[in-house]
């Protein structure tokens, strides 16, 4: 007899509430107009003194970017590996493939938005010695005259794009896994995103809102994609449960 895989709505509700809370915080930050005042605390009319600080530029920018490529390579191996002896409590290959696709999709989404963004980076603003005025990313019809392509935070996405790693445990298609592992992955990814985004803010590359929007977009891609893939994932869980 085929065991029934019961839908579990509680994880969905918790994750959606967390995402909506992030959305409200992001919109509240934008409505407050705090981006420019915060950047004034960091920069000067001559620029950003920490723009080329070795820790921020070489380690937390270049180093983290290279580490992200290593992490993606490991994710690729993990997702494509076929292991018949894999513990039944571990994510199935369908789940691992879904994580890989969603991480890739999150990166592509952020880069597509950046490519079409008219928002220039803080170090290009006249308030910090640059050639262009500050224009909010909400002003879709204004062109600040700079190079643009600064919104949202691309460097932060090298960490935040890995949010889907938590979903096999926090939104398991079989509903049988302990969430502690997923919480650990989510906390690690968010911490890495905070460090990456914070480093870019200190360097003058992005105001705080850019990192918030990166987290919101990556989280939205992860939740929407996982929800759409759930019937396929649950079918895989049923098949896995009855396979000797």
VENWO-V54902 format. One record per pair of residues at least 24 apart in sequence whose C-alpha atoms are under 10 Angstrom apart, sorted by the first residue. I is the first residue (numbers start at 1). J is the second residue. D is the distance in Angstrom with one decimal. If there is no record, write none. Layout:
i->I j->J d->D
i->I j->J d->D
This chain:
i->1 j->242 d->8.5
i->2 j->238 d->7.4
i->2 j->239 d->8.7
i->2 j->241 d->8.1
i->2 j->242 d->6.6
i->3 j->237 d->9.9
i->3 j->238 d->7.0
i->3 j->239 d->9.5
i->3 j->241 d->7.4
i->3 j->242 d->7.6
i->4 j->174 d->9.3
i->4 j->234 d->9.9
i->4 j->237 d->9.8
i->4 j->238 d->7.3
i->4 j->241 d->9.6
i->5 j->173 d->7.8
i->5 j->174 d->5.8
i->5 j->175 d->8.0
i->5 j->176 d->9.8
i->5 j->234 d->7.0
i->5 j->235 d->8.6
i->5 j->237 d->7.6
i->5 j->238 d->6.6
i->5 j->241 d->9.4
i->6 j->173 d->8.5
i->6 j->174 d->7.1
i->6 j->175 d->7.6
i->6 j->234 d->9.0
i->7 j->172 d->9.5
i->7 j->173 d->7.5
i->7 j->174 d->7.8
i->7 j->175 d->7.6
i->7 j->230 d->9.6
i->7 j->231 d->9.8
i->7 j->234 d->8.7
i->8 j->171 d->8.1
i->8 j->172 d->8.4
i->8 j->173 d->8.0
i->8 j->174 d->8.3
i->8 j->175 d->6.4
i->8 j->176 d->9.9
i->9 j->171 d->8.9
i->9 j->175 d->9.7
i->10 j->170 d->9.8
i->10 j->171 d->8.8
i->10 j->175 d->9.9
i->11 j->167 d->9.4
i->11 j->169 d->9.6
i->11 j->170 d->6.3
i->11 j->171 d->5.4
i->11 j->172 d->8.3
i->11 j->175 d->8.9
i->11 j->179 d->9.5
i->12 j->170 d->8.7
i->12 j->171 d->6.7
i->12 j->172 d->9.9
i->12 j->223 d->8.6
i->12 j->227 d->8.6
i->14 j->170 d->9.3
i->14 j->171 d->9.7
i->15 j->167 d->9.5
i->15 j->170 d->8.2
i->15 j->171 d->8.4
i->15 j->219 d->9.4
i->15 j->223 d->7.9
i->16 j->219 d->9.6
i->16 j->220 d->9.1
i->16 j->223 d->7.8
i->16 j->224 d->9.9
i->18 j->219 d->9.7
i->19 j->215 d->9.3
i->19 j->216 d->7.1
i->19 j->217 d->9.7
i->19 j->219 d->6.9
i->19 j->220 d->7.4
i->19 j->223 d->8.8
i->20 j->216 d->8.9
i->20 j->220 d->9.6
i->21 j->216 d->9.9
i->22 j->212 d->8.0
i->22 j->213 d->9.2
i->22 j->215 d->8.3
i->22 j->216 d->6.7
i->22 j->219 d->9.4
i->23 j->212 d->8.6
i->23 j->213 d->8.3
i->23 j->215 d->9.4
i->23 j->216 d->6.4
i->23 j->217 d->9.4
i->23 j->220 d->9.7
i->25 j->209 d->9.9
i->25 j->212 d->8.4
i->25 j->216 d->10.0
i->26 j->208 d->9.5
i->26 j->209 d->6.9
i->26 j->210 d->9.4
i->26 j->211 d->9.5
i->26 j->212 d->5.9
i->26 j->213 d->6.8
i->26 j->215 d->9.5
i->26 j->216 d->7.9
i->27 j->209 d->9.0
i->27 j->212 d->9.3
i->27 j->213 d->9.1
i->29 j->208 d->8.7
i->29 j->209 d->7.0
i->29 j->212 d->8.9
i->30 j->136 d->8.9
i->30 j->137 d->9.4
i->30 j->138 d->8.7
i->30 j->208 d->9.5
i->30 j->209 d->6.7
i->30 j->210 d->9.9
i->30 j->212 d->9.8
i->30 j->213 d->9.9
i->33 j->136 d->8.8
i->33 j->209 d->9.6
i->34 j->207 d->9.1
i->34 j->208 d->8.7
i->34 j->209 d->8.8
i->35 j->122 d->9.5
i->35 j->136 d->9.0
i->35 j->206 d->9.2
i->35 j->207 d->5.6
i->35 j->208 d->6.4
i->35 j->209 d->6.7
i->35 j->210 d->9.3
i->36 j->122 d->8.5
i->36 j->125 d->9.9
i->36 j->127 d->8.9
i->36 j->134 d->8.0
i->36 j->135 d->9.9
i->36 j->136 d->9.5
i->36 j->207 d->7.6
i->36 j->208 d->9.6
i->37 j->207 d->9.8
i->38 j->201 d->9.3
i->38 j->207 d->7.7
i->38 j->208 d->8.1
i->39 j->122 d->7.5
i->39 j->123 d->9.5
i->39 j->127 d->9.4
i->39 j->128 d->9.0
i->39 j->201 d->7.7
i->39 j->202 d->8.2
i->39 j->203 d->9.9
i->39 j->204 d->7.3
i->39 j->205 d->9.9
i->39 j->206 d->8.8
i->39 j->207 d->6.5
i->39 j->208 d->8.7
i->40 j->122 d->9.7
i->40 j->127 d->8.0
i->40 j->128 d->8.1
i->40 j->204 d->9.9
i->41 j->202 d->9.8
i->42 j->128 d->10.0
i->42 j->201 d->8.3
i->42 j->202 d->6.4
i->42 j->203 d->8.5
i->42 j->204 d->7.8
i->43 j->122 d->9.0
i->43 j->123 d->8.4
i->43 j->127 d->8.7
i->43 j->128 d->6.4
i->43 j->129 d->9.6
i->43 j->201 d->9.8
i->43 j->202 d->8.2
i->43 j->203 d->8.6
i->43 j->204 d->7.1
i->44 j->123 d->9.9
i->44 j->127 d->7.7
i->44 j->128 d->5.6
i->44 j->129 d->8.0
i->45 j->123 d->10.0
i->45 j->125 d->9.6
i->45 j->126 d->7.8
i->45 j->127 d->5.7
i->45 j->128 d->4.2
i->45 j->129 d->5.3
i->45 j->130 d->8.7
i->46 j->123 d->9.5
i->46 j->126 d->9.4
i->46 j->127 d->8.5
i->46 j->128 d->5.6
i->46 j->129 d->5.0
i->46 j->130 d->8.4
i->47 j->122 d->9.1
i->47 j->123 d->6.4
i->47 j->124 d->8.8
i->47 j->125 d->9.1
i->47 j->126 d->9.3
i->47 j->127 d->8.3
i->47 j->128 d->4.6
i->47 j->129 d->5.6
i->47 j->130 d->7.7
i->47 j->203 d->9.5
i->47 j->204 d->8.1
i->48 j->122 d->9.1
i->48 j->123 d->7.0
i->48 j->128 d->7.2
i->48 j->129 d->9.2
i->48 j->201 d->9.8
i->48 j->202 d->7.7
i->48 j->203 d->6.3
i->48 j->204 d->5.9
i->48 j->205 d->9.3
i->49 j->202 d->8.8
i->49 j->203 d->7.7
i->49 j->204 d->8.9
i->50 j->199 d->9.4
i->50 j->200 d->9.8
i->50 j->201 d->9.7
i->50 j->202 d->6.4
i->50 j->203 d->5.2
i->50 j->204 d->8.0
i->51 j->123 d->8.7
i->51 j->199 d->9.3
i->51 j->200 d->8.4
i->51 j->201 d->9.2
i->51 j->202 d->7.1
i->51 j->203 d->3.9
i->51 j->204 d->6.3
i->51 j->205 d->8.1
i->52 j->203 d->7.1
i->52 j->204 d->9.9
i->53 j->199 d->10.0
i->53 j->202 d->9.5
i->53 j->203 d->7.9
i->55 j->199 d->8.9
i->56 j->195 d->9.8
i->56 j->196 d->9.0
i->56 j->198 d->9.3
i->56 j->199 d->5.6
i->56 j->200 d->7.6
i->56 j->201 d->9.9
i->56 j->202 d->7.9
i->56 j->203 d->7.1
i->57 j->199 d->8.1
i->57 j->200 d->8.4
i->57 j->203 d->7.7
i->59 j->199 d->9.7
i->60 j->155 d->9.7
i->60 j->192 d->9.8
i->60 j->195 d->7.6
i->60 j->196 d->6.3
i->60 j->197 d->9.4
i->60 j->198 d->9.4
i->60 j->199 d->6.4
i->60 j->200 d->8.5
i->61 j->155 d->7.4
i->61 j->156 d->9.5
i->61 j->195 d->9.7
i->61 j->196 d->6.9
i->61 j->197 d->9.3
i->61 j->199 d->7.3
i->61 j->200 d->7.5
i->61 j->203 d->9.7
i->62 j->155 d->9.4
i->64 j->155 d->8.6
i->64 j->156 d->9.6
i->64 j->158 d->8.0
i->64 j->159 d->8.4
i->64 j->192 d->8.9
i->64 j->195 d->9.5
i->64 j->196 d->7.4
i->65 j->155 d->7.2
i->65 j->156 d->9.3
i->65 j->157 d->9.8
i->65 j->158 d->6.6
i->65 j->159 d->8.7
i->65 j->196 d->9.1
i->66 j->158 d->9.4
i->67 j->158 d->9.0
i->67 j->159 d->9.4
i->68 j->155 d->9.7
i->68 j->157 d->9.5
i->68 j->158 d->5.8
i->68 j->159 d->6.8
i->68 j->161 d->9.8
i->68 j->162 d->9.3
i->69 j->158 d->8.3
i->71 j->158 d->9.6
i->71 j->159 d->9.3
i->71 j->162 d->9.1
i->72 j->100 d->8.5
i->72 j->103 d->8.6
i->72 j->104 d->8.9
i->72 j->158 d->9.3
i->72 j->162 d->8.7
i->75 j->99 d->8.6
i->75 j->100 d->6.7
i->75 j->103 d->9.3
i->75 j->162 d->9.4
i->75 j->165 d->9.2
i->76 j->100 d->6.7
i->76 j->101 d->9.7
i->88 j->176 d->9.9
i->88 j->177 d->9.8
i->88 j->237 d->9.5
i->88 j->240 d->8.1
i->88 j->241 d->8.1
i->89 j->169 d->9.5
i->89 j->174 d->9.6
i->89 j->176 d->7.6
i->89 j->177 d->6.4
i->89 j->178 d->9.0
i->90 j->168 d->8.4
i->90 j->169 d->8.8
i->90 j->177 d->8.2
i->91 j->167 d->9.6
i->91 j->168 d->6.0
i->91 j->169 d->7.9
i->91 j->172 d->8.4
i->91 j->173 d->9.5
i->91 j->174 d->9.9
i->91 j->177 d->9.2
i->91 j->237 d->9.5
i->92 j->168 d->8.6
i->92 j->173 d->9.8
i->92 j->233 d->8.5
i->92 j->236 d->7.7
i->92 j->237 d->7.5
i->92 j->240 d->8.1
i->93 j->233 d->9.4
i->93 j->236 d->8.7
i->94 j->229 d->9.4
i->94 j->232 d->8.0
i->94 j->233 d->6.2
i->94 j->234 d->9.4
i->94 j->235 d->9.6
i->94 j->236 d->6.8
i->94 j->237 d->8.8
i->95 j->164 d->10.0
i->95 j->165 d->9.6
i->95 j->167 d->8.7
i->95 j->168 d->6.4
i->95 j->172 d->8.8
i->95 j->173 d->8.6
i->95 j->226 d->9.0
i->95 j->229 d->9.0
i->95 j->230 d->9.2
i->95 j->232 d->9.3
i->95 j->233 d->6.4
i->95 j->234 d->9.5
i->95 j->236 d->8.7
i->95 j->237 d->9.4
i->96 j->164 d->9.6
i->96 j->165 d->8.5
i->96 j->167 d->9.9
i->96 j->168 d->8.0
i->98 j->164 d->8.5
i->98 j->165 d->9.6
i->98 j->167 d->9.7
i->98 j->168 d->9.4
i->98 j->222 d->9.5
i->98 j->225 d->8.2
i->98 j->226 d->7.2
i->98 j->229 d->7.4
i->98 j->230 d->9.6
i->98 j->232 d->9.8
i->98 j->233 d->8.5
i->99 j->162 d->8.3
i->99 j->163 d->8.8
i->99 j->164 d->5.4
i->99 j->165 d->6.1
i->99 j->166 d->8.9
i->99 j->167 d->7.9
i->99 j->168 d->8.2
i->99 j->222 d->8.2
i->99 j->225 d->9.2
i->99 j->226 d->8.2
i->100 j->162 d->8.8
i->100 j->164 d->8.2
i->100 j->165 d->8.5
i->101 j->164 d->9.3
i->101 j->222 d->9.5
i->101 j->225 d->8.9
i->101 j->226 d->9.9
i->102 j->161 d->8.1
i->102 j->162 d->8.4
i->102 j->163 d->8.9
i->102 j->164 d->6.5
i->102 j->165 d->9.2
i->102 j->218 d->8.9
i->102 j->219 d->10.0
i->102 j->221 d->6.9
i->102 j->222 d->5.8
i->102 j->223 d->9.1
i->102 j->224 d->9.4
i->102 j->225 d->6.6
i->102 j->226 d->7.9
i->103 j->157 d->9.7
i->103 j->158 d->9.6
i->103 j->159 d->9.8
i->103 j->160 d->8.9
i->103 j->161 d->5.2
i->103 j->162 d->5.5
i->103 j->163 d->7.5
i->103 j->164 d->6.4
i->103 j->165 d->8.3
i->103 j->218 d->8.2
i->103 j->221 d->8.6
i->103 j->222 d->7.6
i->104 j->161 d->7.6
i->104 j->162 d->8.8
i->105 j->161 d->8.4
i->105 j->218 d->8.8
i->105 j->221 d->7.4
i->105 j->222 d->8.6
i->105 j->225 d->9.1
i->106 j->157 d->7.9
i->106 j->158 d->9.6
i->106 j->160 d->8.6
i->106 j->161 d->5.4
i->106 j->162 d->8.3
i->106 j->163 d->9.2
i->106 j->164 d->9.3
i->106 j->214 d->9.3
i->106 j->215 d->10.0
i->106 j->217 d->7.5
i->106 j->218 d->5.3
i->106 j->219 d->8.4
i->106 j->220 d->8.8
i->106 j->221 d->6.0
i->106 j->222 d->7.4
i->106 j->225 d->9.8
i->107 j->154 d->8.3
i->107 j->157 d->6.5
i->107 j->158 d->7.4
i->107 j->159 d->9.7
i->107 j->160 d->8.9
i->107 j->161 d->5.9
i->107 j->162 d->9.1
i->107 j->214 d->9.8
i->107 j->217 d->9.8
i->107 j->218 d->7.9
i->107 j->221 d->9.7
i->108 j->157 d->9.9
i->108 j->161 d->9.5
i->109 j->157 d->9.9
i->109 j->161 d->9.8
i->109 j->214 d->9.8
i->109 j->217 d->8.1
i->109 j->218 d->8.2
i->109 j->221 d->8.3
i->110 j->151 d->8.6
i->110 j->152 d->6.8
i->110 j->153 d->7.9
i->110 j->154 d->6.6
i->110 j->155 d->10.0
i->110 j->156 d->10.0
i->110 j->157 d->7.2
i->110 j->158 d->9.9
i->110 j->161 d->8.9
i->110 j->213 d->9.5
i->110 j->214 d->7.1
i->110 j->217 d->7.5
i->110 j->218 d->7.8
i->111 j->149 d->9.0
i->111 j->150 d->9.8
i->111 j->151 d->9.2
i->111 j->152 d->8.5
i->111 j->153 d->9.2
i->111 j->154 d->6.9
i->111 j->157 d->9.1
i->112 j->149 d->9.6
i->113 j->149 d->8.1
i->113 j->150 d->9.3
i->113 j->151 d->7.2
i->113 j->152 d->7.3
i->113 j->154 d->9.7
i->114 j->148 d->8.2
i->114 j->149 d->4.7
i->114 j->150 d->5.9
i->114 j->151 d->5.3
i->114 j->152 d->6.1
i->114 j->153 d->8.2
i->114 j->154 d->7.6
i->115 j->148 d->8.3
i->115 j->149 d->5.3
i->115 j->150 d->8.3
i->115 j->151 d->8.7
i->115 j->152 d->9.9
i->116 j->148 d->8.2
i->116 j->149 d->6.4
i->116 j->150 d->9.4
i->116 j->151 d->8.9
i->117 j->143 d->9.7
i->117 j->147 d->9.4
i->117 j->148 d->5.9
i->117 j->149 d->4.6
i->117 j->150 d->6.6
i->117 j->151 d->6.0
i->117 j->152 d->8.3
i->118 j->142 d->7.8
i->118 j->143 d->6.0
i->118 j->144 d->7.3
i->118 j->145 d->8.5
i->118 j->146 d->8.0
i->118 j->147 d->7.5
i->118 j->148 d->4.4
i->118 j->149 d->5.9
i->118 j->150 d->7.6
i->118 j->151 d->8.0
i->119 j->143 d->7.6
i->119 j->144 d->7.1
i->119 j->145 d->9.2
i->119 j->146 d->7.8
i->119 j->147 d->7.9
i->119 j->148 d->4.5
i->119 j->149 d->6.0
i->119 j->150 d->5.6
i->119 j->151 d->6.0
i->119 j->152 d->9.0
i->120 j->144 d->7.2
i->120 j->145 d->8.4
i->120 j->146 d->5.8
i->120 j->147 d->6.0
i->120 j->148 d->4.0
i->120 j->149 d->6.3
i->120 j->150 d->5.3
i->120 j->151 d->7.6
i->120 j->205 d->9.1
i->120 j->206 d->9.0
i->121 j->146 d->8.7
i->121 j->147 d->8.5
i->121 j->148 d->7.1
i->121 j->149 d->8.1
i->121 j->150 d->5.4
i->121 j->151 d->8.0
i->121 j->153 d->9.9
i->121 j->201 d->9.9
i->121 j->204 d->7.3
i->121 j->205 d->5.4
i->121 j->206 d->5.9
i->121 j->207 d->8.1
i->121 j->210 d->10.0
i->122 j->150 d->9.0
i->122 j->201 d->8.7
i->122 j->203 d->9.2
i->122 j->204 d->5.5
i->122 j->205 d->5.8
i->122 j->206 d->6.2
i->122 j->207 d->7.0
i->123 j->203 d->8.3
i->123 j->204 d->5.2
i->123 j->205 d->6.2
i->123 j->206 d->8.5
i->124 j->148 d->9.4
i->124 j->204 d->8.8
i->124 j->205 d->8.8
i->125 j->204 d->9.8
i->128 j->204 d->9.0
i->137 j->209 d->9.5
i->137 j->210 d->9.1
i->150 j->205 d->8.0
i->150 j->206 d->7.3
i->150 j->207 d->9.9
i->150 j->210 d->8.4
i->151 j->206 d->7.9
i->151 j->207 d->9.4
i->151 j->209 d->9.1
i->151 j->210 d->5.9
i->151 j->211 d->8.9
i->151 j->213 d->8.6
i->151 j->214 d->8.7
i->152 j->206 d->8.2
i->152 j->207 d->9.5
i->152 j->208 d->9.9
i->152 j->209 d->8.0
i->152 j->210 d->4.5
i->152 j->211 d->6.7
i->152 j->212 d->8.4
i->152 j->213 d->6.2
i->152 j->214 d->5.7
i->152 j->215 d->9.4
i->152 j->217 d->9.1
i->153 j->193 d->9.9
i->153 j->196 d->9.3
i->153 j->197 d->7.0
i->153 j->200 d->8.4
i->153 j->201 d->9.6
i->153 j->205 d->8.6
i->153 j->206 d->6.5
i->153 j->207 d->8.7
i->153 j->208 d->9.0
i->153 j->209 d->8.6
i->153 j->210 d->4.9
i->153 j->211 d->5.2
i->153 j->212 d->8.4
i->153 j->213 d->7.7
i->153 j->214 d->5.8
i->153 j->215 d->9.0
i->154 j->196 d->9.6
i->154 j->197 d->8.8
i->154 j->200 d->9.8
i->154 j->206 d->9.3
i->154 j->210 d->8.7
i->154 j->211 d->8.4
i->154 j->214 d->7.5
i->155 j->193 d->8.4
i->155 j->196 d->6.4
i->155 j->197 d->6.8
i->155 j->199 d->9.4
i->155 j->200 d->7.7
i->155 j->205 d->9.6
i->155 j->206 d->9.5
i->155 j->211 d->8.8
i->155 j->214 d->9.3
i->156 j->190 d->9.6
i->156 j->192 d->8.0
i->156 j->193 d->5.0
i->156 j->194 d->7.3
i->156 j->195 d->8.1
i->156 j->196 d->5.1
i->156 j->197 d->4.8
i->156 j->198 d->8.5
i->156 j->199 d->9.2
i->156 j->200 d->8.3
i->156 j->206 d->9.8
i->156 j->210 d->8.8
i->156 j->211 d->6.2
i->156 j->212 d->9.3
i->156 j->213 d->10.0
i->156 j->214 d->6.9
i->156 j->215 d->8.1
i->157 j->192 d->9.8
i->157 j->193 d->7.0
i->157 j->196 d->8.5
i->157 j->197 d->8.6
i->157 j->211 d->8.2
i->157 j->213 d->9.9
i->157 j->214 d->6.2
i->157 j->215 d->7.5
i->157 j->217 d->9.3
i->157 j->218 d->7.5
i->158 j->189 d->9.7
i->158 j->192 d->9.0
i->158 j->193 d->7.7
i->158 j->196 d->8.3
i->158 j->197 d->9.9
i->158 j->214 d->9.9
i->159 j->188 d->9.2
i->159 j->189 d->5.9
i->159 j->190 d->7.6
i->159 j->191 d->8.7
i->159 j->192 d->5.8
i->159 j->193 d->5.0
i->159 j->194 d->8.7
i->159 j->195 d->9.2
i->159 j->196 d->7.5
i->159 j->197 d->9.3
i->159 j->214 d->10.0
i->159 j->215 d->9.4
i->159 j->218 d->9.8
i->160 j->186 d->9.3
i->160 j->188 d->9.7
i->160 j->189 d->5.9
i->160 j->190 d->6.4
i->160 j->191 d->9.0
i->160 j->192 d->7.5
i->160 j->193 d->5.3
i->160 j->194 d->8.7
i->160 j->196 d->9.3
i->160 j->197 d->9.7
i->160 j->211 d->9.2
i->160 j->214 d->7.3
i->160 j->215 d->6.0
i->160 j->216 d->9.3
i->160 j->217 d->9.3
i->160 j->218 d->6.4
i->160 j->219 d->8.0
i->161 j->189 d->8.4
i->161 j->190 d->9.8
i->161 j->193 d->8.9
i->161 j->214 d->8.5
i->161 j->215 d->8.1
i->161 j->217 d->9.0
i->161 j->218 d->5.5
i->161 j->219 d->7.9
i->161 j->221 d->9.0
i->161 j->222 d->8.4
i->162 j->186 d->8.5
i->162 j->188 d->9.7
i->162 j->189 d->6.4
i->162 j->190 d->9.1
i->162 j->192 d->10.0
i->162 j->193 d->9.5
i->162 j->218 d->8.2
i->162 j->219 d->9.3
i->162 j->222 d->8.8
i->163 j->187 d->9.3
i->163 j->188 d->9.3
i->163 j->189 d->6.2
i->163 j->190 d->7.8
i->163 j->193 d->9.8
i->163 j->215 d->8.7
i->163 j->218 d->7.0
i->163 j->219 d->6.5
i->163 j->220 d->9.8
i->163 j->221 d->9.4
i->163 j->222 d->6.8
i->163 j->223 d->9.3
i->164 j->189 d->9.6
i->164 j->218 d->8.6
i->164 j->219 d->7.8
i->164 j->221 d->8.7
i->164 j->222 d->5.3
i->164 j->223 d->7.8
i->164 j->225 d->9.2
i->164 j->226 d->8.1
i->165 j->189 d->8.7
i->165 j->222 d->9.1
i->166 j->222 d->9.7
i->167 j->222 d->8.3
i->167 j->223 d->8.3
i->167 j->226 d->7.7
i->168 j->226 d->9.3
i->168 j->233 d->9.9
i->171 j->223 d->9.4
i->171 j->226 d->8.6
i->171 j->227 d->9.2
i->171 j->230 d->9.4
i->172 j->226 d->10.0
i->172 j->230 d->9.1
i->172 j->233 d->8.9
i->172 j->234 d->8.8
i->172 j->237 d->9.5
i->173 j->226 d->9.8
i->173 j->227 d->9.9
i->173 j->229 d->9.7
i->173 j->230 d->6.6
i->173 j->231 d->8.4
i->173 j->232 d->9.2
i->173 j->233 d->6.0
i->173 j->234 d->5.1
i->173 j->235 d->8.7
i->173 j->236 d->8.8
i->173 j->237 d->6.8
i->173 j->238 d->9.5
i->174 j->233 d->8.7
i->174 j->234 d->6.6
i->174 j->235 d->9.6
i->174 j->236 d->9.4
i->174 j->237 d->6.2
i->174 j->238 d->8.2
i->174 j->241 d->9.5
i->175 j->234 d->9.7
i->175 j->237 d->9.9
i->190 j->215 d->8.2
